[in-house]
Amino acid sequence: MTLKPTPTLFALGLVALATSAQAETERQLGAHEHGAALLTLAAENQTLAVSLDTPAYNLVGFEQAPASDAQRDQVGSALATLARADAVLDLPAAAQCTLVTHAVEAATWEGIDAHDDHDEEHHDEHADEHHDDHDHEHEDEHSDDHAHEDEHHEDHERDHAKNAHSDVLVEWTYRCENLDALHTVTVSAFEHFPNLTDLQVQYLGDDWQGAAQLTPGNTRLDLN
């Protein structure tokens, strides 16, 4: 996963917009609620900045750091989707928008790439298994001594993970040759991430400013 800095263009206006939207979202939905997320759009000149602030659950179905190959694959798949230009919005062709940069900030996803390759990991697992068979008798003696301690520790970690909250912040920057044509967009995030059910939207541009609440049954955003 590649972490990039927040775009600096009109940063103060975007930060103010996001802060206001975040406060309103927390007032309506609570600080962290599964299914709910915040989407902000800010446009100036030929630049469109989009950000999504969401619980990790909405993207992958769990909050804790990935604990298995299957969960790492889920995160890798989500990262690959988030890298796409249509990850959250289907922008009108007339606006001629091109994705320039995207950034993901997620503490529990550190070290996971969008195209995660487990071949080496599986190879190591087989090598370790062969080595484990060779030393099985010696390991049994030590593992028996620590079995109860490890079980207690794992139970504690699972309980902690269940109660943990993890948020993901994603930012996209587009260059739009014709921002005047950006009047109506369709939110595609619901299609890609079915756990997302309630999206609070705040938008700010030279010709439009406002807020909206979107759902899987209402994905059209009119910018006015």
Salt bridges, closest charged atoms under 4 A:
GLU24 OE2 - ARG27 NH2 2.68
GLU63 OE1 - HIS32 NE2 3.15
GLU63 OE2 - HIS34 NE2 3.14
ASP69 OD1 - ARG72 NH2 2.77
ASP69 OD2 - HIS122 ND1 3.93
ASP73 OD1 - HIS118 NE2 2.59
ASP86 OD1 - ARG84 NE 3.01
ASP116 OD2 - HIS118 NE2 3.70
GLU121 OE2 - ARG72 NH2 3.36
GLU121 OE1 - HIS118 ND1 3.23
GLU125 OE1 - HIS122 ND1 3.47
ASP135 OD2 - HIS131 NE2 3.05
ASP135 OD1 - HIS134 NE2 3.95
ASP140 OD2 - HIS136 ND1 3.02
GLU149 OE1 - HIS146 ND1 3.63
ASP155 OD1 - ARG158 NH2 2.20
GLU157 OE2 - HIS153 NE2 3.82
ASP167 OD1 - HIS32 ND1 2.94
GLU177 OE2 - ARG175 NE 2.98
ASP222 OD1 - ARG220 NE 2.75
